[in-house]
């Protein structure tokens, strides 16, 4: 639906994000946390995050057995196993793409009658060389795109992920990626990264997401 405008107004500022990291030899263990409050109730937000039909409308097609112990596959993306689930508040799953499996925990919290908060925590192990090359943006910009996709869906009732609209190729989409990368580079993780190196990593990560 390329005629459906993806609004970025205030989106990045509405998101709370944090990245911490510990280094042990040639391995870095980052923990990326990202959170946003939405104008919907907790039951609707849970449904949007756990129902295949809803996920396809803002995140991507997901197949498999979406229950405790079940295996899932995101089309063209990660796969894994649901390792814990406490409806309608939280679930944890393994996130398997390249390298060792990582862990994703999703939590939904009610905030009054007409708002609810989504929090994602993504943790795992990463080769220190890759961390030095790309830094915290590489474990977070994708989740900024996830949250704007969800915001777009909840605000407009969209039936396709925001990224599928061609929005990322627009000036607005490109600036969103740059700003997301900048915001993450200013929150220096505790992994002994000098400022100049963190800035260089930010530039490399931005170029990677922009296709440069």
DOPA-331495 format. One record per residue: residue in one letter; y, x, z negated of N, C-alpha, C in turn. Coordinates in steps of 0.05 Angstrom, whole numbers, padded with zeros to 5 digits, always signed. Layout:
<nodes>
AYXZYXZYXZ...
</nodes>
This chain:
<nodes>
X-00024+00017+00000+00000+00000+00000+00025+00018+00000X+00031+00029+00023+00053+00048+00025+00080+00035+00021X+00082+00008+00023+00107-00005+00020+00113-00011-00009X+00095-00004-00027+00100-00009-00055+00111+00016-00068X+00136+00015-00077+00150+00038-00087+00140+00046-00114X+00134+00071-00118+00126+00081-00144+00151+00090-00159X+00158+00077-00180+00183+00084-00195+00177+00107-00215X+00193+00128-00213+00190+00150-00232+00212+00149-00253X+00229+00130-00253+00252+00129-00272+00242+00129-00301X+00249+00150-00315+00243+00152-00343+00214+00157-00350X+00197+00160-00329+00168+00163-00334+00161+00188-00350X+00171+00211-00340+00164+00236-00353+00175+00237-00382X+00199+00226-00386+00211+00226-00412+00196+00208-00431X+00182+00187-00421+00168+00168-00437+00141+00179-00447X+00133+00202-00437+00107+00213-00444+00110+00234-00465X+00092+00233-00485+00090+00254-00505+00067+00273-00496X+00072+00298-00496+00052+00317-00487+00052+00343-00504X+00028+00354-00507+00025+00378-00523+00001+00393-00512X+00004+00420-00511-00018+00437-00504-00019+00460-00524X-00042+00463-00537-00047+00486-00554-00070+00502-00542X-00072+00527-00549-00094+00543-00538-00100+00566-00557X-00125+00573-00559-00134+00596-00574-00149+00615-00555X-00145+00641-00558-00157+00660-00541-00177+00677-00556X-00201+00680-00545-00222+00696-00557-00234+00713-00535X-00224+00738-00533-00234+00756-00512-00225+00746-00485X-00244+00741-00467-00238+00732-00440-00240+00702-00437X-00239+00688-00459-00241+00659-00458-00217+00647-00473X-00205+00626-00461-00183+00611-00474-00193+00582-00478X-00188+00571-00501-00196+00544-00507-00171+00526-00510X-00162+00513-00488-00139+00496-00490-00146+00468-00499X-00127+00455-00512-00129+00427-00519-00103+00414-00509X-00105+00397-00488-00082+00383-00477-00083+00354-00487X-00060+00346-00499-00058+00318-00509-00034+00305-00495X-00038+00281-00485-00017+00267-00471-00018+00237-00479X+00005+00225-00483+00005+00198-00494+00029+00182-00484X+00025+00156-00479+00047+00139-00471+00043+00110-00481X+00065+00097-00488+00065+00069-00496+00071+00052-00472X+00055+00030-00469+00058+00012-00447+00065-00017-00456X+00078-00032-00439+00085-00059-00446+00062-00077-00438X+00041-00076-00454+00018-00094-00451+00003-00093-00478X-00016-00111-00482-00030-00111-00508-00054-00092-00506X-00065-00086-00530-00086-00066-00532-00111-00074-00516X-00117-00100-00517-00142-00109-00503-00139-00105-00473X-00115-00110-00462-00111-00107-00433-00112-00077-00426X-00100-00060-00443-00100-00031-00438-00128-00020-00439X-00144-00029-00458-00172-00021-00459-00187-00030-00434X-00183-00054-00425-00196-00064-00401-00189-00047-00377X-00163-00040-00375-00154-00024-00352-00167+00004-00352X-00175+00014-00375-00186+00041-00377-00216+00042-00378X-00229+00019-00379-00258+00019-00382-00273+00002-00363X-00259-00013-00346-00272-00031-00327-00270-00020-00299X-00293-00018-00286-00294-00006-00259-00274-00018-00240X-00272-00044-00240-00254-00058-00221-00225-00051-00226X-00218-00048-00252-00190-00041-00258-00185-00012-00253X-00203+00006-00260-00200+00034-00256-00195+00041-00226X-00208+00026-00208-00205+00031-00180-00177+00024-00170X-00163+00007-00185-00136-00002-00177-00114+00018-00184X-00120+00036-00203-00098+00055-00211-00107+00083-00214X-00134+00088-00218-00144+00115-00223-00161+00125-00200X-00181+00109-00193-00199+00117-00171-00225+00103-00175X-00241+00101-00153-00267+00088-00155-00286+00103-00174X-00298+00088-00193-00316+00100-00213-00342+00085-00211X-00364+00100-00207-00390+00088-00206-00407+00098-00230X-00429+00085-00235-00447+00093-00256-00450+00072-00277X-00458+00081-00301-00464+00063-00323-00442+00068-00344X-00422+00051-00344-00399+00055-00362-00404+00043-00389X-00422+00057-00404-00428+00049-00431-00438+00074-00446X-00442+00072-00472-00451+00094-00488-00477+00106-00478X-00477+00131-00472-00500+00145-00462-00502+00144-00432X-00485+00128-00419-00487+00125-00390-00473+00148-00375X-00480+00152-00351-00468+00172-00334-00449+00159-00314X-00427+00173-00308-00407+00162-00290-00401+00183-00268X-00389+00174-00246-00379+00191-00225-00353+00180-00215X-00332+00196-00216-00306+00188-00204-00306+00199-00175X-00302+00182-00156-00304+00189-00128-00285+00213-00122X-00297+00235-00112-00281+00258-00105-00270+00273-00129X-00281+00268-00153-00269+00280-00177-00292+00287-00197X-00287+00283-00222-00306+00291-00243-00329+00272-00246X-00350+00281-00260-00372+00265-00268-00379+00273-00296X-00397+00258-00310-00405+00265-00336-00419+00242-00350X-00419+00244-00377-00434+00225-00394-00416+00214-00415X-00418+00188-00421-00404+00176-00443-00418+00183-00469X-00405+00199-00486-00419+00209-00510-00412+00193-00535X-00391+00177-00535-00385+00159-00557-00367+00137-00547X-00369+00114-00560-00353+00091-00551-00351+00071-00574X-00326+00065-00582-00320+00046-00603-00300+00025-00592X-00310+00005-00578-00292-00015-00566-00277-00030-00588X-00253-00038-00584-00236-00032-00560-00216-00010-00566X-00224+00012-00579-00205+00031-00589-00208+00059-00577X-00233+00070-00575-00235+00098-00567-00262+00103-00553X-00262+00122-00535-00287+00132-00524-00284+00162-00517X-00306+00176-00516-00307+00204-00510-00328+00208-00488X-00322+00227-00470-00341+00233-00448-00339+00262-00441X-00360+00272-00429-00359+00299-00417-00346+00297-00390X-00330+00317-00384-00315+00318-00359-00325+00343-00344X-00340+00338-00322-00353+00360-00309-00344+00362-00280X-00332+00385-00273-00323+00390-00246-00332+00419-00238X-00315+00438-00245-00321+00466-00239-00322+00481-00266X-00343+00497-00270-00345+00512-00295-00358+00495-00316X-00357+00504-00341-00370+00490-00363-00358+00462-00367X-00374+00443-00377-00364+00416-00382-00342+00417-00403X-00322+00400-00400-00301+00397-00420-00304+00369-00432X-00287+00364-00452-00289+00338-00467-00263+00323-00465X-00265+00297-00458-00242+00279-00456-00246+00257-00476X-00226+00253-00493-00225+00231-00512-00202+00213-00506X-00207+00187-00503-00186+00167-00497-00184+00148-00520X-00160+00143-00529-00155+00125-00552-00134+00105-00545X-00139+00080-00552-00120+00058-00548-00111+00047-00575X-00085+00046-00580-00075+00036-00606-00054+00014-00601X-00057-00008-00615-00037-00030-00613-00010-00021-00626X+00011-00029-00613+00038-00025-00624+00053-00051-00624X+00048-00068-00643+00060-00094-00643+00045-00113-00625X+00057-00136-00619+00044-00157-00604+00043-00152-00574X+00063-00137-00564+00065-00135-00535+00066-00106-00525X+00057-00087-00541+00056-00059-00532+00030-00046-00543X+00022-00026-00528-00002-00010-00537+00002+00018-00526X-00010+00037-00541-00008+00065-00534-00034+00077-00525X-00033+00092-00503-00057+00106-00493-00053+00136-00499X-00073+00148-00511-00073+00177-00516-00098+00190-00505X-00094+00211-00490-00117+00226-00478-00116+00254-00490X-00139+00264-00499-00142+00291-00508-00164+00305-00492X-00157+00326-00478-00175+00340-00460-00178+00369-00471X-00203+00376-00478-00208+00403-00490-00232+00416-00477X-00233+00442-00479-00255+00457-00468-00250+00486-00467X-00265+00501-00451-00263+00530-00449-00255+00537-00420X-00238+00558-00418-00227+00566-00392-00227+00596-00390X-00234+00607-00367-00232+00635-00363-00203+00644-00368X-00200+00665-00384-00173+00675-00391-00157+00683-00367X-00171+00693-00346-00156+00700-00322-00144+00676-00308X-00158+00654-00307-00147+00630-00296-00124+00619-00312X-00127+00621-00339-00105+00612-00357-00080+00628-00352X-00084+00655-00350-00061+00672-00345-00048+00667-00318X-00064+00659-00299-00054+00654-00272-00038+00628-00270X-00048+00607-00284-00036+00580-00280-00024+00568-00305X-00033+00576-00329-00021+00566-00353-00026+00537-00359X-00010+00525-00378-00015+00498-00388-00012+00476-00367X+00004+00481-00346+00009+00460-00326-00017+00453-00312X-00035+00472-00309-00060+00467-00294-00078+00448-00309X-00074+00446-00336-00091+00427-00352-00075+00403-00360X-00052+00398-00346-00036+00375-00355-00023+00359-00333X-00015+00372-00311+00000+00357-00290-00017+00334-00279X-00043+00339-00276-00060+00317-00267-00060+00293-00285X-00057+00298-00311-00056+00275-00330-00029+00261-00329X-00007+00276-00323+00018+00263-00318+00016+00244-00294X+00001+00252-00273-00003+00235-00250-00020+00211-00258X-00039+00215-00276-00056+00192-00286-00039+00172-00300X-00021+00180-00317-00005+00161-00333+00015+00147-00316X+00027+00160-00296+00045+00145-00278+00030+00125-00261X+00005+00132-00254-00011+00113-00239-00017+00088-00256X-00023+00092-00282-00028+00069-00299-00002+00053-00303X+00021+00067-00307+00046+00053-00311+00053+00036-00286X+00048+00047-00262+00053+00033-00237+00035+00008-00236X+00010+00011-00243-00008-00012-00242+00000-00034-00261X+00006-00026-00286+00013-00047-00306+00039-00061-00299X+00058-00046-00287+00084-00058-00281+00084-00075-00256X+00066-00068-00236+00067-00082-00210+00042-00097-00204X+00020-00093-00219-00005-00105-00211-00017-00093-00187X-00010-00068-00181-00020-00055-00156-00050-00055-00155X-00060-00055-00130-00089-00055-00126-00100-00029-00115X-00083-00008-00115-00091+00019-00106-00076+00040-00122X-00089+00063-00127-00076+00084-00143-00050+00092-00130X-00031+00100-00147-00004+00108-00138-00006+00131-00117X-00025+00150-00122-00027+00173-00104-00036+00165-00076X-00050+00142-00074-00060+00133-00048-00038+00120-00031X-00015+00116-00043+00007+00103-00028+00022+00122-00010X+00017+00148-00012+00033+00168+00002+00057+00177-00013X+00060+00166-00038+00083+00173-00054+00086+00203-00060X+00063+00217-00064+00065+00245-00071+00078+00262-00049X+00077+00252-00024+00089+00266-00002+00119+00261+00001X+00130+00242-00015+00158+00236-00014+00174+00256-00031X+00201+00256-00027+00218+00273-00044+00215+00266-00073X+00212+00240-00079+00209+00231-00107+00183+00242-00119X+00161+00240-00103+00136+00250-00113+00135+00280-00117X+00148+00295-00099+00149+00324-00101+00166+00333-00125X+00188+00319-00130+00204+00325-00153+00190+00318-00179X+00174+00297-00179+00158+00290-00202+00140+00313-00210X+00126+00324-00190+00108+00346-00195+00122+00370-00206X+00145+00377-00194+00161+00400-00204+00170+00396-00233X+00180+00372-00239+00190+00366-00265+00168+00366-00286X+00144+00356-00279+00121+00356-00297+00114+00385-00303X+00113+00402-00283+00107+00430-00287+00127+00444-00305X+00153+00438-00300+00174+00450-00317+00172+00442-00346X+00167+00416-00351+00165+00406-00378+00142+00419-00393X+00120+00424-00379+00097+00436-00393+00102+00465-00398X+00116+00479-00381+00120+00507-00385+00139+00513-00409X+00155+00493-00417+00174+00497-00439+00160+00493-00466X+00136+00483-00466+00120+00479-00490+00099+00501-00492X+00107+00524-00500+00089+00548-00499+00066+00545-00518X+00042+00547-00507+00018+00545-00525+00014+00570-00541X-00002+00568-00561-00007+00591-00579-00030+00608-00568X-00025+00620-00545-00046+00637-00533-00034+00665-00526X-00013+00672-00538-00002+00699-00534+00010+00703-00506X+00022+00683-00494+00032+00685-00467+00062+00692-00468X+00070+00716-00458+00099+00723-00457+00114+00703-00440X+00140+00700-00445+00156+00680-00432+00157+00685-00401X+00160+00710-00393+00161+00716-00364+00135+00709-00350X+00113+00714-00364+00087+00708-00352+00083+00677-00351X+00092+00663-00372+00090+00634-00372+00106+00622-00349X+00129+00633-00343+00146+00623-00321+00132+00628-00294X+00121+00652-00291+00106+00658-00266+00083+00639-00262X+00068+00634-00284+00046+00615-00283+00055+00587-00275X+00078+00579-00286+00089+00553-00278+00094+00552-00248X+00106+00573-00237+00113+00573-00209+00087+00572-00192X+00066+00586-00200+00041+00585-00185+00028+00557-00187X+00029+00545-00210+00018+00518-00214+00033+00498-00197X+00059+00499-00197+00075+00481-00182+00068+00483-00152X+00066+00508-00142+00060+00513-00114+00032+00502-00107X+00013+00505-00126-00014+00494-00121-00013+00464-00118X+00001+00450-00135+00002+00421-00134+00018+00411-00110X+00038+00427-00101+00054+00420-00078+00040+00427-00052X+00018+00442-00054+00003+00450-00030+00014+00474-00017X+00030+00490-00033+00042+00514-00022+00024+00539-00024
</nodes>
